[in-house]
């Protein structure tokens, strides 16, 4: 029990000492702009991490500008995708502000070449290649679609458009009006018993008139 108590006292003493040392360090407003070391172009949205203060993280804006409160002697890490990480230690300054121009070097990482194979073996590839159906070109497809058989099949299932129905209706009305002007009764006189009766009556009356004139 006494050893455990001594360990707890030691840990408490160390914590108080670290806290007092941290409180004694001077606070400064750390600001700056991040540029590309080669082209002097602004590097936006860089992650800024204070490694000396609980890995506190900040982010630079779209213009590469950052500003936050830190202690003198803190180590600040700058990291971004496509750039080498760089770090800065905040020095002792007479004022309560420290400004720095941070330069980051672009880093190009070449990934190993990856060749995807959708087939498990060469035999499966050969089988898939041999069973592959090559599509026809545009001219062959157009000729097939414009063939009489294809047009007849499409005409059998394709409904009439409004323009076709209007033209057909106008043609039927024109034919009806033409037949009505030729035959008011809209019937064939050869099939009418009344027409045959009139014809027989006219023939009979004609014969009688010839007999009277002969006498």
C-alpha positions as CSV (number, residue, x, y, z in Angstrom):
1,X,0.0,0.0,0.0
2,X,2.9,2.4,0.9
3,X,4.4,1.8,-2.6
4,X,1.2,2.6,-4.4
5,X,0.8,5.7,-2.3
6,X,4.3,6.8,-3.2
7,X,3.6,6.2,-6.9
8,X,0.4,8.3,-6.8
9,X,2.3,11.1,-5.0
10,X,5.0,11.0,-7.6
11,X,2.6,11.2,-10.5
12,X,0.7,14.1,-8.9
13,X,4.0,16.0,-8.4
14,X,5.1,15.4,-12.0
15,X,1.7,16.6,-13.3
16,X,1.7,19.7,-11.2
17,X,5.3,20.4,-12.3
18,X,4.4,20.1,-16.0
19,X,1.3,22.2,-15.6
20,X,3.3,24.9,-13.8
21,X,6.0,24.9,-16.5
22,X,3.3,25.1,-19.3
23,X,1.7,28.0,-17.5
24,X,5.0,29.8,-17.3
25,X,5.6,29.6,-21.0
26,X,4.6,32.7,-22.9
27,X,1.5,32.7,-25.1
28,X,1.9,34.1,-28.6
29,X,-0.4,34.6,-31.6
30,X,1.1,32.4,-34.3
31,X,0.1,33.5,-37.8
32,X,1.5,33.0,-41.3
33,X,0.9,32.0,-44.9
34,X,1.8,28.7,-46.6
35,X,3.5,28.7,-50.0
36,X,4.9,26.1,-52.4
37,X,8.7,26.2,-52.0
38,X,9.3,25.7,-55.8
39,X,6.6,27.8,-57.4
40,X,5.7,30.3,-54.6
41,X,2.1,29.4,-55.1
42,X,-0.3,29.4,-52.1
43,X,-1.0,26.0,-50.7
44,X,-4.6,26.0,-49.4
45,X,-6.3,24.0,-46.6
46,X,-3.1,22.7,-45.0
47,X,-3.5,20.9,-41.7
48,X,-1.6,22.6,-38.8
49,X,-1.0,20.5,-35.7
50,X,0.6,21.7,-32.4
51,X,2.6,18.6,-31.4
52,X,3.5,20.2,-28.1
53,X,0.0,20.9,-26.9
54,X,-2.2,17.8,-27.1
55,X,-1.9,17.6,-30.9
56,X,-4.3,20.5,-31.2
57,X,-5.2,20.8,-34.9
58,X,-6.1,23.8,-37.1
59,X,-6.7,24.2,-40.8
60,X,-5.4,27.0,-43.1
61,X,-8.0,28.7,-45.3
62,X,-8.2,28.7,-49.1
63,X,-5.6,31.5,-49.2
64,X,-3.1,29.5,-47.1
65,X,-3.5,31.7,-44.1
66,X,-3.6,30.4,-40.5
67,X,-3.6,32.0,-37.1
68,X,-4.0,30.5,-33.6
69,X,-2.6,30.9,-30.1
70,X,0.4,28.8,-29.1
71,X,3.3,28.8,-26.6
72,X,6.9,29.7,-27.2
73,X,8.9,26.5,-27.9
74,X,5.9,24.6,-29.3
75,X,6.5,22.4,-32.3
76,X,4.1,23.0,-35.1
77,X,3.6,20.5,-37.9
78,X,2.3,21.4,-41.4
79,X,0.9,18.5,-43.5
80,X,-1.0,18.4,-46.8
81,X,-1.7,15.8,-49.5
82,X,0.9,16.0,-52.2
83,X,3.5,17.8,-50.0
84,X,6.2,16.8,-47.6
85,X,5.3,17.5,-44.0
86,X,7.4,20.3,-42.4
87,X,7.6,21.5,-38.8
88,X,8.5,24.9,-37.1
89,X,9.4,25.6,-33.5
90,X,8.1,28.8,-32.2
91,X,11.0,30.8,-30.9
92,X,11.1,33.3,-28.1
93,X,9.9,36.7,-29.3
94,X,9.7,40.0,-27.5
95,X,6.1,40.7,-28.5
96,X,3.1,38.5,-28.1
97,X,2.9,37.8,-31.9
98,X,4.9,35.6,-34.2
99,X,4.5,35.6,-38.0
100,X,6.2,33.1,-40.3
101,X,6.2,32.3,-44.0
102,X,5.9,28.5,-44.3
103,X,7.3,26.8,-47.4
104,X,6.2,23.3,-48.3
105,X,7.9,21.1,-50.9
106,X,5.7,19.1,-53.3
107,X,6.1,15.4,-53.1
108,X,5.4,13.0,-56.0
109,X,4.6,9.4,-55.0
110,X,4.6,6.8,-57.7
111,X,2.4,3.9,-56.9
112,X,3.3,0.4,-58.1
113,X,1.6,-0.6,-61.4
114,X,-1.5,-2.7,-60.9
115,X,-2.8,-4.9,-63.8
116,X,-6.4,-6.0,-63.3
117,X,-7.4,-9.4,-64.6
118,X,-11.2,-10.1,-64.6
119,X,-10.5,-13.7,-65.5
120,X,-9.1,-16.3,-63.2
121,X,-6.9,-17.9,-65.8
122,X,-5.8,-17.7,-69.5
123,X,-8.2,-20.5,-70.4
124,X,-11.2,-18.5,-69.1
125,X,-10.0,-15.5,-71.0
126,X,-9.7,-17.5,-74.2
127,X,-13.2,-19.0,-73.7
128,X,-14.7,-15.5,-73.1
129,X,-12.9,-14.1,-76.1
130,X,-14.1,-16.8,-78.4
131,X,-17.7,-16.4,-77.3
132,X,-17.6,-12.7,-77.7
133,X,-20.2,-11.3,-80.1
134,X,-18.9,-8.5,-82.2
135,X,-21.4,-5.8,-82.8
136,X,-22.3,-4.7,-86.3
137,X,-21.3,-1.3,-87.6
138,X,-23.8,1.6,-88.0
139,X,-24.4,1.0,-91.7
140,X,-25.4,-2.6,-91.2
141,X,-27.7,-1.7,-88.3
142,X,-29.3,1.1,-90.4
143,X,-29.9,-1.3,-93.4
144,X,-31.4,-3.9,-91.1
145,X,-33.8,-1.3,-89.5
146,X,-34.9,0.0,-92.9
147,X,-35.5,-3.4,-94.5
148,X,-39.1,-4.1,-95.7
149,X,-39.6,-6.8,-93.1
150,X,-38.5,-4.5,-90.3
151,X,-40.7,-1.7,-91.6
152,X,-43.7,-4.0,-91.9
153,X,-43.2,-5.4,-88.4
154,X,-43.0,-1.9,-87.0
155,X,-46.0,-0.7,-88.9
156,X,-48.1,-3.6,-87.5
157,X,-47.5,-2.6,-83.9
158,X,-47.0,1.2,-84.3
159,X,-50.2,3.2,-83.7
160,X,-51.2,5.9,-86.1
161,X,-50.2,9.4,-85.3
162,X,-52.7,12.3,-85.0
163,X,-51.6,13.6,-88.5
164,X,-52.3,10.2,-90.1
165,X,-55.7,9.9,-88.5
166,X,-56.6,13.5,-89.7
167,X,-55.5,12.8,-93.2
168,X,-57.4,9.5,-93.3
169,X,-60.6,11.2,-92.0
170,X,-60.3,14.0,-94.5
171,X,-59.9,11.5,-97.4
172,X,-63.0,9.5,-96.3
173,X,-65.0,12.7,-96.1
174,X,-63.9,13.7,-99.6
175,X,-64.8,10.3,-101.0
176,X,-68.2,10.5,-99.3
177,X,-69.0,13.9,-100.7
178,X,-67.9,12.9,-104.2
179,X,-70.2,9.8,-104.2
180,X,-73.1,11.8,-102.8
181,X,-72.8,14.3,-105.7
182,X,-72.9,11.5,-108.2
183,X,-75.7,9.4,-106.6
184,X,-77.9,11.1,-104.1
185,X,-79.3,7.9,-102.8
186,X,-75.8,6.5,-102.3
187,X,-76.9,3.2,-103.9
188,X,-76.4,1.2,-107.0
189,X,-79.5,1.6,-109.3
190,X,-79.0,-1.9,-110.8
191,X,-79.7,-3.4,-107.3
192,X,-82.9,-1.3,-106.8
193,X,-86.3,-2.9,-107.6
194,X,-87.9,0.5,-108.1
195,X,-85.3,1.3,-110.7
196,X,-86.1,-1.9,-112.6
197,X,-89.8,-1.2,-112.3
198,X,-89.4,2.3,-113.8
199,X,-87.3,0.8,-116.6
200,X,-89.9,-1.8,-117.5
201,X,-92.7,0.8,-117.3
202,X,-90.8,3.1,-119.7
203,X,-90.2,0.3,-122.1
204,X,-93.9,-0.7,-122.1
205,X,-95.1,2.9,-122.6
206,X,-92.6,3.2,-125.5
207,X,-94.0,0.1,-127.2
208,X,-97.6,1.4,-126.9
209,X,-96.7,4.7,-128.4
210,X,-95.1,3.0,-131.4
211,X,-98.3,0.9,-131.9
212,X,-100.5,4.0,-132.0
213,X,-98.2,5.8,-134.4
214,X,-98.2,2.7,-136.7
215,X,-102.0,2.7,-136.9
